[in-house]
Amino acid sequence: GGGKARIAIVPTASDAPDRAGEKYVGVFRELGAGEADWLRVLAREDANDPATIDLLHRASGIFITGGAQARLVALMAGTLAMEAIRGRN
């Protein structure tokens, strides 16, 4: 997608999601993505937030970082965000 790419980064599995999110924003921008932002999902209710869902729906690519996958599942399984990711896939 180059300059037209809109990347949604999901650092929820990370033990420091804010640090990982910002790191990958920089990585994708250096790679030439037009937009990159990260989902701020620190609690289950965040995964149902309209801003989170909007970011996922506008994205042309979704990047899920590594980390504790059990944390990712605990915070996102059964949420609107997870359904949006599945729908985009």
C-alpha distance (Angstrom), angle and dihedral (degrees) to the residues before:
residue distance angle dihedral
G1 . . .
G2 3.82 . .
G3 3.78 111.3 .
K4 3.81 90.2 -1.3
A5 3.82 93.2 57.0
R6 3.80 116.9 116.2
I7 3.81 108.3 -166.7
A8 3.80 124.0 -164.9
I9 3.79 110.6 -160.9
V10 3.81 119.0 -155.2
P11 3.84 107.9 -161.1
T12 3.82 93.5 163.5
A13 3.82 94.3 120.2
S14 3.80 91.7 55.8
D15 3.80 120.8 99.9
A16 3.84 86.7 -133.3
P17 3.82 104.4 33.7
D18 3.81 94.9 171.6
R19 3.80 92.4 54.3
A20 3.82 92.9 43.5
G21 3.80 91.8 45.8
E22 3.79 93.6 52.3
K23 3.80 91.5 44.1
Y24 3.80 92.7 55.1
V25 3.80 92.5 44.2
G26 3.80 86.0 60.4
V27 3.80 92.8 45.6
F28 3.80 94.1 51.9
R29 3.78 92.8 44.6
E30 3.81 90.0 51.1
L31 3.79 87.7 51.6
G32 3.80 89.1 56.2
A33 3.80 103.6 -100.1
G34 3.78 111.3 158.2
E35 3.80 92.4 -141.1
A36 3.79 134.4 12.9
D37 3.78 128.3 172.5
W38 3.78 135.9 157.0
L39 3.79 132.8 -126.7
R40 3.77 113.2 -112.9
V41 3.80 97.4 -145.4
L42 3.79 107.0 154.3
A43 3.82 96.0 141.8
R44 3.82 133.7 25.4
E45 3.80 93.0 -103.8
D46 3.83 88.8 58.7
A47 3.82 88.0 62.5
N48 3.82 89.0 62.2
D49 3.81 95.8 45.9
P50 3.83 113.5 123.5
A51 3.84 91.4 -130.7
T52 3.80 90.2 56.1
I53 3.78 92.5 49.4
D54 3.81 91.7 46.2
L55 3.81 91.4 52.9
L56 3.80 90.4 52.4
H57 3.80 93.9 47.2
R58 3.83 92.9 49.3
A59 3.82 93.9 47.5
S60 3.77 121.5 105.3
G61 3.82 88.6 -164.3
I62 3.80 134.6 23.3
F63 3.82 119.9 -153.5
I64 3.82 119.1 -166.2
T65 3.80 113.3 -162.8
G66 3.77 125.6 -142.1
G67 3.76 126.5 -103.5
A68 3.79 134.6 94.2
Q69 3.78 103.0 -3.5
A70 3.82 89.3 -169.2
R71 3.82 87.4 63.0
L72 3.81 90.3 51.1
V73 3.80 91.0 51.4
A74 3.81 93.9 44.3
L75 3.81 92.6 52.9
M76 3.79 100.5 37.2
A77 3.81 112.6 25.7
G78 3.79 110.5 112.8
T79 3.82 94.6 11.2
L80 3.78 132.3 121.0
A81 3.81 89.3 -110.5
M82 3.81 92.4 57.4
E83 3.79 90.7 47.5
A84 3.81 89.7 50.3
I85 3.82 90.5 51.7
R86 3.80 91.4 48.6
G87 3.78 90.8 47.9
R88 3.79 92.3 51.0
N89 3.80 91.0 48.5
